[in-house]
């Protein structure tokens, strides 16, 4: 476990917990690590929600597929970030999303009940971890509302510009690289890929943006 300490200390779940306590905490939580190949389904929609995941390396996508097979990417999870914590804490019996490896990755899985209920040892750092989890859930709620704000726009053009605007603000620059290829970006914005490509072409001709693959520059 020690080889993951550098990543785990950046994880919001362990904020304020000293390295000397981390190994004992992971043992207390019964944390386990697993490796997944690209496109492998880490958590499956429809299955009971039990585990909170932490990306140790690589990345994963939170994906939802509707009745008609339309795929929507809700978010991308990168090293040190958590996923599925809201569903696990709510103890939902049927996950409404799937978590899919975006590339070969290694994941730490923790039974949420080990976090929410103090162990017999009454670890001093357990309350800190519960506070950290609540803070993370609140921040994820803000990000969820941001996605709603983007996807609620009426046109593909408005959705794209809203998304790029948020990214520029996040990066503090008018040029940046996004985590999606074209199909994935279309899935995130909940639009048709061909329509998205056509809109990007129009915006380039109008001198509003420039792009190469997943690199964008707002002009």
Beta strands, then each sheet from edge to edge (+ up, - down):
strand 1: 32-36
strand 2: 41-43
strand 3: 51-57
strand 4: 59-65
strand 5: 71-78
strand 6: 82-83
strand 7: 98-101
strand 8: 105-111
strand 9: 175-177
strand 10: 209-212
strand 11: 215-218
sheet 1: 1+ 8- 3+ 6-
sheet 2: 2+ 7- 4+ 5-
sheet 3: 9+ 11- 10+
end
